[in-house]
Amino acid sequence: MPVLDHLRELRRRVIIIVLIIVAGGVVGWFFYGHILDVLRHPYCSVPAKYRYIANNTSNCALVYHGVLDGFTTRLKVCAIAGAVLTGPLWLYQVWAFITPGLRKNERKYTLWFIFFSTVLFAAGVSLAYVVLSKGLRFVLEQAGSGAVAQLTVSDYISFVTLMLVVFGAAFELPLLIVMANFVGVLPSRLLKKSRRIAIFLIFLFAAIATPSTDPFTMCAMAVPMAVLFEVAVQVAAVHDRRKARREAAERAEPHLDDAVPSDVDPIPRSLDWSDST
């Protein structure tokens, strides 16, 4: 396919993806109240003495200051909800654009990559949502009992979204390691040799990447990442052993080497026609 045709195909796929996310955002618009309640739940789990309470009630409230802040926050939440709800649909569009340029075995690996990346990202997001209330409580308690947090809805939604995305992306690390091993870039012996420094870098990354910067959230990210890293190392080791056995079996079988010329008599022999009828 010519380059211009590739660009046209890319443009068509991008337009379809945008339309799919917009359609999901429209659905999210009607369920905005329920989605906001789910996102607000970690903040409402913080003890009442550390958060703002509206109208002397037991309910927690997020505030906004600008005239358009409420509307822009609703658009942001709906866009995020649309991208999450329609994830399989627009991922299929990405897959349909990439597939024609892949070999058969590469397509097989890519299908597994998409499946496990979705599962790991969902696991990371779920864990982030569970530990979010603990992290918020630790951060808000540092101001003392005489101060309460009056969070704006825009800042809070940005914080929660960043937290969920960082955890989801961090859980993709073992999958990237396994894929690099499968293509021959990262052997298992190198992974085993650098295990200690890798775990140190995982904890360092968790300390920098977590938006709340509290030790509980850092450990909640780093410990699962270290476990997943060890699982990836073991998967890579099994793959390398199978690959070594397969290559040894192929070397043991007699076969012709493409780089070695065949032993052919350059002088043709004369045919014996005496027995022919």
N, C-alpha and C positions, 0 to 999 in steps of 0.2 A: 504494500500500500504506500503511495507517495506521502511525503511529509504533510502536504496541505490536507490530504484526506485524514491523516492522523489528527491534525489540529481540529478539523471539523468534527470528527468523532469525539474528541476530548470536549469540545464546546457543547456538543449535544448531551454528553453524559453529565457535565457540570450543570447544565440547565435543568436536566431531569432531577438531579440531586437537590438542587435549590427548591424546585417545585415540591419534591417529596417532603423536605424539611418544613417548608411553609405550610403544607397541608397538615403535618403533625403539629405545627405551632398553632394552627387554627383550632385543632382539637384541644391542645393544652390551654388555649384561651378560655374555653368553657369550663375547664376543670382547674382553673387557676387557684381558686380558694382551697381546694383539697391539696394541691401541690405545695402551696405556701404553708399550709399546716404541717405537712410532712417535713419540709425544710426548716420550719421554725421549731419543731419539737426538741432538737438538741439544746437550743437556747432556753426553752421553757423548762427543761430538766434541771437547769441551774437553780440553786436555792433562791427564794424570792428576795432575800436581803441583799443579793448581789446584782439584781437586774431591775429595770424600770417596770413599775406596775401602774397601769393606766386607771385613773378614776377610783383609786383606793380599792381595787378589786384584786382577786387572786390570779387574774389572767395576765399573761405576759404580752407585751406589745412592742412592735418595731415602729420607729417613727421615720418621717422624711421631712426635709426642710424646703426643698425647691418645689415650685409649682408643678413641674413636669416629672419630678422624681418618681412618683407613684406610677405614672404611665410608662416611663422608660423601664422601670423595674418589672412591670408586668410583661412588657415586650421581651425583656431578657429572659425571664423565667419561661415564657412560652417558647422562645427559640431553643433554649436548652432542653425543655421537655420534648419539643418536636424532634430534635436530633436524637434523643435517647429512644423515644418511642418508635421511630422509623429507622433505627439503626440497621436492622437486617436488610431493609429495602435499598438504602443508599449504599450499603456495603456491597450488595449484589451489583450495583451499577459500576462501582470501582473494579470489582472482580471481572465483570463482562468486558471492561476496557482493557484489562491487563491480560486476560486469558489468551487471546490470539497470538501473543508474542512469546508464549511459554511452551516448553517441551512437555511431553506427557508426564514424565516423572516429576517435573517442577510443578505442574498443576496439582499432582497428588499432594506434594508437600505444602503447597499454598492453601489447599482446602483445609488441611489439618491446622495450618498456621492461623487461618481465620477463625476456625472453631475454638482453638485453645486461647487465642488472644481475646476473644469475646468472653470466654469463661473466666479467665484471669482478671480481665478488667472489671467484670461484674463483681468478682470476689473482692478486689481491692476497694471498689466503691462501697460495697456492703460493710467491710471492716471499717472504713473511714466514717461511715454514718454511725456505727456503733460506738466508736471511741470519741466522736466529736463532742458529745456532751461532757465527757471527762476532761478533754482538752480545754473546752470553754470554761469549765468550772475552775480549773487550775489557773488559767490566765486571769479571769475576772476576780478571783479571790486575792490576787496579789495587790489590789488597790486597797484592801482592808474593808472591815465591816461598815465603816462610816461613809463609803462611796458606793454608788450604784451605777451600772452601765446603761446608758440610753443609746442603744445602737440604732443606726439608720438602716432601713431595709435594703438600700442599695449596697452599702458596705458589707452588711451581713451576708447577703446573697452572693456577693463576689467572694467573700471569705469561704463560705461553704462550698461553692463551685470549685474554687481552687483546691480546697482540701480533697474533694472527691476525685478530681482529675489527677492530682499528684499521686494519690494512693493507687488509682487505677493504672496509671502509666508505670508506676514503680513495680507493680506486679507483673509487668511484661518482661522484666529482666531475664528470668529463666528461659522464657521462650526464645528470646533473641540469642541466648547462649547456645541452646540446643540447635537452632537453625544454623548458626555459624559453625557448629561442629558437624552438622550433616553435610554442609557444602565443603568441608575440609579446611576451613580457615582457622578453627580453634580446636586443637586436639585435647583429649581428656587429660593426658599427662601434664600439659601446661596448666590446666584448670586445677588439678590436684596440687601441683607445686605452688600455685599462687593462692591457695585457699585462705590462708591467714590474712594476707593483705586485702583480699577481696572482701572478707567479712568486715575488716576495719573500714574499707571504703564504703561499704553498705551503711554502716552506722554513721559515718561522716555525711554521706548523702542524705540520710534520714534527718539528721540534725539540721541540715541546711534547707532541705526541701519542705519540711512540714511548716505550714504557715503559722501554727500556734506556738512553735518553738519550745514547747514544754517537754520534759523528759518522758512523760507517759505516752504521748503521741509519737515521739521519736522511737521509743522501744516497740510500740504497737506496729510501726511500719518496718523497723529494722529486723525484728525477730522473724516474722513471716518471710521477709525477703531472704534472710540467711538460710532458712529452711528450704525455701524454693530454690535457692542457689545450689544447695547440697543435692537436692533432687535432680537438678539439671546436670550436675557433675556426674551423678550415677548413671543417668540416661546416656550421657555422652560416652562414658566408659563402656557401657553395654554395646552401644553402636560401634565404637572403635574395635571392640573384640570381634564382633560379627563381621565387620569389614575386613579385619585382618585374616580371619578364617576363610572368608570368601576369596580374597586375593591369593591366599596360599593354595586353595583348591584349584584356582584358575591357572596358577603357575605349574602345578603338578600335572595338569592335563597337557598332552602333546598338541601343539598348535604351530602354525606358521607365523613367523615374525614378518610383519609388513616391511621392516627396514632391511631384511636380509634377502638378497636375490635368490631365486630358485635355481637348482642345479639342472640345467637344460643343455642337451647336446647341441651345440651351434651348427654342426654339420648334419644335414638331413640324410638319412639312410635311404638307399634305393629300395624300391618295393619289389618283392618277388612275385612275378605273375605266372610262374610255371604251373601252379596248382589251380589257376583260375580257369573257368570254363567260359 
